[in-house]
């Protein structure tokens, strides 16, 4: 990575982290309100049928 690309990359990582924190907070709210199965399915890794 070139030094002049660092600020752009850092900004992208910060935005991604904010997005992920919002998503996590939403999933926690769903679990707290009884939507646990739905929230668990959303976070469970998807596997392809064999």
N, CA, C and O atoms as CSV, one atom per row, in Angstrom:
chain,resi,resn,atom,element,x,y,z
A,1,UNK,N,N,0.853,-1.174,0.000
A,1,UNK,CA,C,0.000,0.000,0.000
A,1,UNK,C,C,0.893,1.229,0.000
A,1,UNK,O,O,1.875,1.321,0.736
A,2,UNK,N,N,0.521,2.141,-0.832
A,2,UNK,CA,C,1.293,3.379,-0.929
A,2,UNK,C,C,0.908,4.315,0.220
A,2,UNK,O,O,-0.240,4.321,0.663
A,3,UNK,N,N,1.866,5.098,0.695
A,3,UNK,CA,C,1.567,6.019,1.803
A,3,UNK,C,C,0.421,6.986,1.507
A,3,UNK,O,O,-0.323,7.356,2.416
A,4,UNK,N,N,0.272,7.395,0.260
A,4,UNK,CA,C,-0.809,8.329,-0.055
A,4,UNK,C,C,-2.188,7.665,-0.053
A,4,UNK,O,O,-3.205,8.358,-0.080
A,5,UNK,N,N,-2.233,6.321,-0.021
A,5,UNK,CA,C,-3.497,5.585,0.036
A,5,UNK,C,C,-3.965,5.361,1.469
A,5,UNK,O,O,-5.119,4.990,1.686
A,6,UNK,N,N,-3.101,5.576,2.438
A,6,UNK,CA,C,-3.414,5.273,3.833
A,6,UNK,C,C,-4.624,6.054,4.357
A,6,UNK,O,O,-5.511,5.436,4.947
A,7,UNK,N,N,-4.708,7.366,4.177
A,7,UNK,CA,C,-5.881,8.078,4.711
A,7,UNK,C,C,-7.216,7.563,4.158
A,7,UNK,O,O,-8.201,7.468,4.889
A,8,UNK,N,N,-7.239,7.238,2.877
A,8,UNK,CA,C,-8.455,6.716,2.269
A,8,UNK,C,C,-8.814,5.356,2.858
A,8,UNK,O,O,-9.979,5.085,3.147
A,9,UNK,N,N,-7.822,4.519,3.032
A,9,UNK,CA,C,-8.054,3.177,3.591
A,9,UNK,C,C,-8.516,3.268,5.035
A,9,UNK,O,O,-9.426,2.544,5.440
A,10,UNK,N,N,-7.906,4.142,5.811
A,10,UNK,CA,C,-8.299,4.316,7.210
A,10,UNK,C,C,-9.748,4.796,7.287
A,10,UNK,O,O,-10.525,4.302,8.104
A,11,UNK,N,N,-10.105,5.747,6.448
A,11,UNK,CA,C,-11.480,6.256,6.439
A,11,UNK,C,C,-12.465,5.137,6.093
A,11,UNK,O,O,-13.536,5.053,6.693
A,12,UNK,N,N,-12.119,4.290,5.146
A,12,UNK,CA,C,-12.987,3.178,4.765
A,12,UNK,C,C,-13.134,2.181,5.913
A,12,UNK,O,O,-14.226,1.671,6.163
A,13,UNK,N,N,-12.030,1.906,6.611
A,13,UNK,CA,C,-12.088,0.981,7.750
A,13,UNK,C,C,-12.917,1.543,8.895
A,13,UNK,O,O,-13.663,0.809,9.543
A,14,UNK,N,N,-12.792,2.837,9.146
A,14,UNK,CA,C,-13.576,3.471,10.204
A,14,UNK,C,C,-15.064,3.387,9.864
A,14,UNK,O,O,-15.877,3.067,10.731
A,15,UNK,N,N,-15.422,3.669,8.626
A,15,UNK,CA,C,-16.824,3.596,8.220
A,15,UNK,C,C,-17.354,2.169,8.320
A,15,UNK,O,O,-18.485,1.955,8.757
A,16,UNK,N,N,-16.546,1.197,7.919
A,16,UNK,CA,C,-16.958,-0.201,8.016
A,16,UNK,C,C,-17.192,-0.583,9.470
A,16,UNK,O,O,-18.162,-1.273,9.787
A,17,UNK,N,N,-16.318,-0.143,10.343
A,17,UNK,CA,C,-16.478,-0.449,11.769
A,17,UNK,C,C,-17.765,0.166,12.314
A,17,UNK,O,O,-18.496,-0.489,13.057
A,18,UNK,N,N,-18.047,1.408,11.954
A,18,UNK,CA,C,-19.296,2.056,12.402
A,18,UNK,C,C,-20.510,1.274,11.922
A,18,UNK,O,O,-21.462,1.058,12.672
A,19,UNK,N,N,-20.465,0.853,10.663
A,19,UNK,CA,C,-21.581,0.085,10.104
A,19,UNK,C,C,-21.762,-1.226,10.860
A,19,UNK,O,O,-22.885,-1.621,11.172
A,20,UNK,N,N,-20.668,-1.888,11.148
A,20,UNK,CA,C,-20.737,-3.161,11.858
A,20,UNK,C,C,-21.215,-2.962,13.303
A,20,UNK,O,O,-21.951,-3.799,13.825
A,21,UNK,N,N,-20.811,-1.879,13.945
A,21,UNK,CA,C,-21.278,-1.596,15.296
A,21,UNK,C,C,-22.786,-1.348,15.304
A,21,UNK,O,O,-23.484,-1.800,16.213
A,22,UNK,N,N,-23.292,-0.631,14.295
A,22,UNK,CA,C,-24.746,-0.401,14.206
A,22,UNK,C,C,-25.478,-1.718,13.982
A,22,UNK,O,O,-26.526,-1.960,14.582
A,23,UNK,N,N,-24.933,-2.560,13.127
A,23,UNK,CA,C,-25.554,-3.853,12.858
A,23,UNK,C,C,-25.573,-4.717,14.118
A,23,UNK,O,O,-26.579,-5.360,14.416
A,24,UNK,N,N,-24.478,-4.732,14.846
A,24,UNK,CA,C,-24.407,-5.499,16.087
A,24,UNK,C,C,-25.420,-4.990,17.100
A,24,UNK,O,O,-26.095,-5.784,17.755
A,25,UNK,N,N,-25.533,-3.678,17.236
A,25,UNK,CA,C,-26.493,-3.101,18.169
A,25,UNK,C,C,-27.916,-3.504,17.782
A,25,UNK,O,O,-28.725,-3.827,18.651
A,26,UNK,N,N,-28.223,-3.488,16.495
A,26,UNK,CA,C,-29.553,-3.881,16.029
A,26,UNK,C,C,-29.814,-5.351,16.331
A,26,UNK,O,O,-30.906,-5.697,16.784
A,27,UNK,N,N,-28.851,-6.210,16.095
A,27,UNK,CA,C,-29.018,-7.631,16.387
A,27,UNK,C,C,-29.203,-7.867,17.880
A,27,UNK,O,O,-30.012,-8.703,18.281
A,28,UNK,N,N,-28.464,-7.140,18.701
A,28,UNK,CA,C,-28.635,-7.271,20.147
A,28,UNK,C,C,-30.034,-6.843,20.570
A,28,UNK,O,O,-30.641,-7.474,21.435
A,29,UNK,N,N,-30.554,-5.764,19.960
A,29,UNK,CA,C,-31.918,-5.324,20.267
A,29,UNK,C,C,-32.924,-6.415,19.895
A,29,UNK,O,O,-33.854,-6.693,20.652
A,30,UNK,N,N,-32.730,-7.026,18.731
A,30,UNK,CA,C,-33.639,-8.083,18.296
A,30,UNK,C,C,-33.627,-9.252,19.272
A,30,UNK,O,O,-34.682,-9.785,19.614
A,31,UNK,N,N,-32.454,-9.649,19.716
A,31,UNK,CA,C,-32.344,-10.749,20.667
A,31,UNK,C,C,-33.019,-10.373,21.983
A,31,UNK,O,O,-33.732,-11.188,22.570
A,32,UNK,N,N,-32.800,-9.151,22.447
A,32,UNK,CA,C,-33.385,-8.703,23.703
A,32,UNK,C,C,-34.911,-8.663,23.627
A,32,UNK,O,O,-35.584,-8.840,24.642
A,33,UNK,N,N,-35.454,-8.436,22.450
A,33,UNK,CA,C,-36.904,-8.351,22.301
A,33,UNK,C,C,-37.513,-9.684,21.876
A,33,UNK,O,O,-38.668,-9.733,21.452
A,34,UNK,N,N,-36.747,-10.757,21.988
A,34,UNK,CA,C,-37.288,-12.076,21.707
A,34,UNK,C,C,-37.121,-12.542,20.280
A,34,UNK,O,O,-37.672,-13.580,19.913
A,35,UNK,N,N,-36.404,-11.838,19.487
A,35,UNK,CA,C,-36.178,-12.258,18.105
A,35,UNK,C,C,-34.906,-13.057,17.980
A,35,UNK,O,O,-34.223,-12.984,16.959
A,36,UNK,N,N,-34.579,-13.814,18.996
A,36,UNK,CA,C,-33.320,-14.535,19.055
A,36,UNK,C,C,-33.087,-15.481,17.899
A,36,UNK,O,O,-32.003,-15.487,17.316
A,37,UNK,N,N,-34.083,-16.279,17.555
A,37,UNK,CA,C,-33.903,-17.254,16.477
A,37,UNK,C,C,-33.626,-16.547,15.164
A,37,UNK,O,O,-32.770,-16.973,14.389
A,38,UNK,N,N,-34.349,-15.464,14.916
A,38,UNK,CA,C,-34.153,-14.706,13.689
A,38,UNK,C,C,-32.760,-14.074,13.674
A,38,UNK,O,O,-32.067,-14.111,12.657
A,39,UNK,N,N,-32.356,-13.498,14.799
A,39,UNK,CA,C,-31.046,-12.858,14.879
A,39,UNK,C,C,-29.928,-13.888,14.773
A,39,UNK,O,O,-28.907,-13.635,14.135
A,40,UNK,N,N,-30.119,-15.052,15.398
A,40,UNK,CA,C,-29.096,-16.096,15.322
A,40,UNK,C,C,-28.924,-16.571,13.886
A,40,UNK,O,O,-27.801,-16.796,13.435
A,41,UNK,N,N,-30.020,-16.723,13.173
A,41,UNK,CA,C,-29.941,-17.161,11.783
A,41,UNK,C,C,-29.203,-16.138,10.935
A,41,UNK,O,O,-28.488,-16.498,10.000
A,42,UNK,N,N,-29.377,-14.872,11.259
A,42,UNK,CA,C,-28.718,-13.815,10.489
A,42,UNK,C,C,-27.215,-13.816,10.721
A,42,UNK,O,O,-26.456,-13.424,9.834
A,43,UNK,N,N,-26.773,-14.248,11.894
A,43,UNK,CA,C,-25.353,-14.208,12.205
A,43,UNK,C,C,-24.661,-15.544,11.985
A,43,UNK,O,O,-23.431,-15.605,11.965
A,44,UNK,N,N,-25.421,-16.606,11.821
A,44,UNK,CA,C,-24.852,-17.938,11.629
A,44,UNK,C,C,-24.219,-18.017,10.237
A,44,UNK,O,O,-24.825,-17.580,9.258
A,45,UNK,N,N,-23.008,-18.572,10.141
A,45,UNK,CA,C,-22.381,-18.721,8.824
A,45,UNK,C,C,-23.239,-19.620,7.935
A,45,UNK,O,O,-23.783,-20.627,8.389
A,46,UNK,N,N,-23.348,-19.250,6.695
A,46,UNK,CA,C,-24.133,-20.041,5.756
A,46,UNK,C,C,-23.276,-21.155,5.204
A,46,UNK,O,O,-22.106,-20.965,4.873
A,47,UNK,N,N,-23.887,-22.319,5.113
A,47,UNK,CA,C,-23.191,-23.464,4.532
A,47,UNK,C,C,-23.943,-23.899,3.293
A,47,UNK,O,O,-25.168,-23.804,3.223
A,48,UNK,N,N,-23.204,-24.370,2.334
A,48,UNK,CA,C,-23.854,-24.837,1.115
A,48,UNK,C,C,-24.231,-26.297,1.286
A,48,UNK,O,O,-23.518,-27.050,1.949
A,49,UNK,N,N,-25.350,-26.705,0.691
A,49,UNK,CA,C,-25.760,-28.106,0.786
A,49,UNK,C,C,-24.748,-28.989,0.075
A,49,UNK,O,O,-24.165,-28.609,-0.940
A,50,UNK,N,N,-24.559,-30.155,0.623
A,50,UNK,CA,C,-23.576,-31.089,0.059
A,50,UNK,C,C,-24.237,-32.084,-0.824
A,50,UNK,O,O,-23.568,-32.950,-1.388
